[in-house]
């Protein structure tokens, strides 16, 4: 059965005024009822406040904020920034009369410093072509100037192609003249030639071979003591024939350069390109 506040107060008045109690009461029924009402509202407020604690959830940022209030002591408890994908921090804010709580320091921020790339080895300017190494030059030819000069046309006043009569008119009577087959061999000396020399001639071609007995050299610097390399450098078209190099000298003549076993020149004669006489 529910009783109104007036009924409760009336019953309290009748109870306190009953003579059977024997002790006069100083309590006021209105004060007792008011205190009971205050206690009832306080309990209801605590239940309502506790059951309806506000919670706001922010799904996009993962942030939740909630607070609980106590009207009696004024304490406020809050938590914020609860991140779903990152680090969370919490802090308790004390109300009046309470000691300050310690805050949890946030984690140090992650370094965003990226490692520096290795220094580039590529030049900013245009790429220069590699330097070309100069081709090794062949050793220079050693020129020989020792002895008399033997040219591509003759020796002294004797010339290839001279007839026997022209040769004797120029150099004097041929000595030790000898005819073998179609060739005549003789020996000339005197002022007409730089030194004693043997000649071979035919009736149709005249002098075909001039073979000096002494030391001679050519205009190109080939003489006694020249090496095979010197010969080939002076006369690139030379060919080897037995123990001698045949080096082109003129349009119708050639040098025949005899070499020893060590490859050095020992003697030189001049010959027509087309002839059948021996080298006397």
C-alpha positions as CSV (number, residue, x, y, z in Angstrom):
1,X,0.0,0.0,0.0
2,X,1.4,3.4,-1.0
3,X,1.1,6.3,1.4
4,X,1.4,9.9,0.6
5,X,3.8,12.2,2.3
6,X,1.0,13.9,4.2
7,X,-0.1,10.5,5.6
8,X,3.4,9.7,6.6
9,X,3.8,13.0,8.4
10,X,0.5,12.6,10.2
11,X,1.4,9.2,11.5
12,X,4.8,10.5,12.7
13,X,3.0,13.3,14.6
14,X,0.6,10.8,16.2
15,X,3.5,8.6,17.1
16,X,5.6,11.3,18.7
17,X,2.6,12.8,20.6
18,X,1.6,9.5,22.1
19,X,1.7,9.8,25.9
20,X,2.8,6.2,26.2
21,X,6.3,7.0,25.0
22,X,6.9,9.0,28.1
23,X,9.7,11.0,26.6
24,X,8.9,14.2,24.7
25,X,10.3,14.2,21.2
26,X,12.1,17.1,19.8
27,X,12.1,15.7,16.2
28,X,10.0,17.5,13.6
29,X,8.1,15.1,11.3
30,X,8.6,17.5,8.4
31,X,12.4,17.4,8.9
32,X,12.4,13.6,8.9
33,X,10.3,13.3,5.8
34,X,12.4,15.9,4.0
35,X,15.6,14.0,4.9
36,X,14.1,10.8,3.6
37,X,13.1,12.4,0.3
38,X,16.7,13.8,-0.1
39,X,18.2,10.3,0.5
40,X,15.8,8.8,-2.0
41,X,16.6,11.3,-4.7
42,X,20.3,10.9,-4.1
43,X,20.1,7.1,-4.6
44,X,18.0,7.6,-7.7
45,X,20.5,10.1,-9.1
46,X,23.5,7.9,-8.4
47,X,21.8,4.9,-10.1
48,X,20.7,7.0,-13.1
49,X,24.1,8.8,-13.4
50,X,26.0,5.5,-13.2
51,X,23.8,3.6,-15.6
52,X,23.8,6.4,-18.2
53,X,27.5,7.2,-18.4
54,X,28.0,9.1,-21.6
55,X,30.1,7.3,-24.3
56,X,30.8,8.8,-27.6
57,X,32.6,6.5,-30.1
58,X,34.2,8.1,-33.2
59,X,34.6,5.1,-35.6
60,X,36.6,7.0,-38.2
61,X,39.3,8.3,-35.9
62,X,39.0,5.5,-33.3
63,X,38.4,8.1,-30.4
64,X,36.2,7.4,-27.4
65,X,35.5,9.9,-24.6
66,X,33.6,9.1,-21.5
67,X,33.1,10.7,-18.1
68,X,31.6,9.8,-14.7
69,X,30.4,12.5,-12.4
70,X,29.8,12.1,-8.7
71,X,27.7,14.9,-7.3
72,X,28.7,14.3,-3.7
73,X,32.5,14.5,-4.0
74,X,32.8,16.3,-7.4
75,X,35.3,13.7,-8.8
76,X,35.6,13.6,-12.6
77,X,37.2,10.6,-14.3
78,X,37.8,10.9,-18.1
79,X,39.6,8.9,-20.8
80,X,40.3,10.2,-24.3
81,X,41.9,9.4,-27.5
82,X,41.5,5.6,-27.6
83,X,42.9,5.0,-31.1
84,X,42.0,1.8,-33.0
85,X,45.1,1.8,-35.2
86,X,47.7,3.9,-33.3
87,X,49.0,4.3,-29.7
88,X,46.5,5.4,-27.0
89,X,47.1,7.8,-24.2
90,X,45.0,8.1,-21.0
91,X,44.9,10.7,-18.3
92,X,43.0,11.1,-15.0
93,X,41.9,14.5,-14.1
94,X,41.4,14.8,-10.3
95,X,38.5,16.9,-8.9
96,X,38.8,19.5,-6.2
97,X,40.6,18.2,-3.0
98,X,42.2,15.2,-4.7
99,X,45.9,14.7,-5.5
100,X,47.0,15.2,-9.1
101,X,47.6,11.8,-10.9
102,X,50.6,11.1,-13.1
103,X,50.1,11.3,-16.8
104,X,51.4,8.5,-19.0
105,X,53.9,10.1,-21.5
106,X,53.0,9.4,-25.2
107,X,55.3,7.1,-27.1
108,X,58.1,8.8,-29.1
109,X,57.1,9.6,-32.6
110,X,58.4,7.3,-35.2
111,X,61.3,8.7,-37.3
112,X,60.4,9.5,-40.8
113,X,64.0,10.1,-41.8
114,X,64.8,8.1,-44.9
115,X,68.3,6.8,-45.5
116,X,70.2,8.9,-48.0
117,X,70.8,7.3,-51.3
118,X,74.4,6.4,-52.2
119,X,76.3,9.1,-54.0
120,X,75.8,8.9,-57.7
121,X,78.7,7.9,-59.8
122,X,77.2,9.4,-62.9
123,X,78.8,12.7,-64.0
124,X,76.5,15.7,-64.5
125,X,78.3,16.7,-67.6
126,X,78.6,15.1,-71.0
127,X,80.3,11.7,-71.0
128,X,83.7,12.1,-72.6
129,X,84.9,9.3,-74.9
130,X,87.8,7.2,-73.6
131,X,91.2,8.3,-74.7
132,X,92.5,6.3,-77.5
133,X,96.0,4.8,-77.2
134,X,98.2,5.8,-80.0
135,X,99.3,2.8,-82.1
136,X,102.8,1.7,-81.3
137,X,105.1,3.0,-84.0
138,X,107.5,0.6,-85.5
139,X,111.1,1.3,-84.6
140,X,112.7,3.8,-86.9
141,X,114.9,2.6,-89.6
142,X,118.7,2.8,-89.1
143,X,120.1,4.5,-92.1
144,X,123.5,3.4,-93.4
145,X,125.7,5.8,-95.4
146,X,129.0,3.9,-95.4
147,X,130.6,3.2,-98.7
148,X,129.8,4.4,-102.3
149,X,126.3,5.2,-103.5
150,X,124.5,2.6,-105.7
151,X,121.5,4.1,-107.3
152,X,118.5,2.5,-109.1
153,X,120.0,3.4,-112.5
154,X,123.7,2.6,-112.0
155,X,127.1,2.9,-110.3
156,X,129.2,6.0,-111.0
157,X,129.1,6.5,-114.8
158,X,128.1,2.9,-115.6
159,X,124.4,2.6,-116.3
160,X,122.1,-0.4,-116.7
161,X,121.3,-0.9,-120.5
162,X,124.7,0.3,-121.8
163,X,126.1,-1.7,-124.6
164,X,129.6,-3.2,-124.4
165,X,131.0,-0.5,-126.5
166,X,129.4,2.3,-124.5
167,X,130.6,0.7,-121.3
168,X,134.2,0.5,-122.5
169,X,134.0,4.1,-123.9
170,X,132.9,5.3,-120.4
171,X,135.0,3.1,-118.0
172,X,137.7,1.8,-120.3
173,X,138.5,-1.7,-121.5
174,X,136.7,-4.4,-119.6
175,X,139.1,-6.6,-117.9
176,X,138.9,-10.4,-117.5
177,X,136.3,-10.4,-120.2
178,X,134.5,-13.8,-120.6
179,X,131.7,-14.9,-122.7
180,X,129.4,-17.7,-121.4
181,X,126.4,-18.5,-123.5
182,X,124.7,-15.3,-124.4
183,X,126.2,-13.3,-121.6
184,X,129.5,-11.4,-121.4
185,X,131.2,-10.9,-118.1
186,X,133.8,-8.2,-117.4
187,X,135.5,-6.2,-114.7
188,X,135.6,-2.3,-114.7
189,X,137.6,0.1,-112.6
190,X,139.0,3.6,-112.8
191,X,137.7,7.1,-112.5
192,X,134.4,6.2,-114.1
193,X,133.3,4.1,-111.1
194,X,133.6,4.8,-107.4
195,X,135.2,1.4,-106.9
196,X,136.0,-1.9,-108.8
197,X,132.8,-3.5,-110.0
198,X,131.8,-6.6,-112.1
199,X,129.3,-6.3,-114.9
200,X,127.2,-8.7,-116.9
201,X,125.8,-7.8,-120.3
202,X,124.1,-9.2,-123.4
203,X,124.2,-8.1,-127.0
204,X,120.5,-7.2,-127.0
205,X,120.0,-5.7,-123.5
206,X,123.4,-4.3,-122.7
207,X,124.5,-4.1,-119.1
208,X,122.0,-6.1,-117.0
209,X,124.0,-6.5,-113.7
210,X,126.3,-4.1,-111.8
211,X,127.9,-5.8,-108.8
212,X,130.3,-3.5,-106.8
213,X,133.1,-5.3,-105.0
214,X,133.5,-2.7,-102.1
215,X,131.1,-1.4,-99.5
216,X,128.0,0.5,-100.9
217,X,124.7,1.9,-99.7
218,X,121.5,2.9,-101.4
219,X,119.8,6.3,-101.4
220,X,117.2,4.9,-98.9
221,X,120.0,4.2,-96.4
222,X,120.3,0.5,-96.8
223,X,123.9,-0.8,-96.8
224,X,126.2,-3.3,-95.2
225,X,125.0,-4.0,-91.6
226,X,121.3,-3.1,-92.3
227,X,118.8,-5.5,-90.6
228,X,116.0,-7.3,-92.2
229,X,113.6,-4.9,-90.5
230,X,115.5,-2.0,-92.0
231,X,115.2,-3.5,-95.5
232,X,111.5,-4.1,-95.1
233,X,110.9,-0.6,-93.8
234,X,112.8,1.0,-96.7
235,X,111.3,-1.3,-99.3
236,X,107.9,-2.6,-98.2
237,X,107.5,-4.6,-101.5
238,X,110.6,-6.7,-100.9
239,X,110.5,-10.5,-101.4
240,X,112.9,-13.1,-100.1
241,X,114.7,-15.2,-102.7
242,X,117.1,-17.7,-101.1
243,X,119.7,-15.8,-99.1
244,X,118.8,-12.4,-100.5
245,X,115.9,-9.8,-100.5
246,X,114.8,-8.5,-103.9
247,X,113.8,-4.9,-103.3
248,X,112.2,-2.8,-106.1
249,X,114.5,0.1,-107.1
250,X,113.0,1.6,-110.3
251,X,110.7,0.9,-113.1
252,X,113.0,-1.8,-114.7
253,X,115.5,-2.4,-111.9
254,X,115.8,-3.9,-108.4
255,X,118.3,-4.2,-105.6
256,X,119.5,-7.7,-104.6
257,X,120.4,-7.5,-100.9
258,X,122.3,-10.5,-99.6
259,X,122.0,-11.2,-95.9
260,X,123.9,-13.4,-93.4
261,X,122.5,-16.0,-91.1
262,X,121.8,-13.3,-88.4
263,X,119.7,-11.3,-91.0
264,X,122.1,-8.4,-91.5
265,X,123.0,-7.2,-95.0
266,X,126.5,-8.2,-96.3
267,X,126.4,-7.0,-100.0
268,X,124.2,-5.2,-102.5
269,X,124.0,-5.4,-106.3
270,X,121.8,-3.8,-109.0
271,X,120.1,-5.9,-111.6
272,X,117.6,-5.5,-114.4
273,X,114.2,-7.1,-113.7
274,X,114.3,-9.2,-116.9
275,X,117.7,-10.8,-117.4
276,X,119.2,-14.3,-117.5
277,X,122.9,-13.7,-116.8
278,X,124.6,-14.8,-113.6
279,X,125.6,-12.5,-110.8
280,X,129.3,-12.4,-111.5
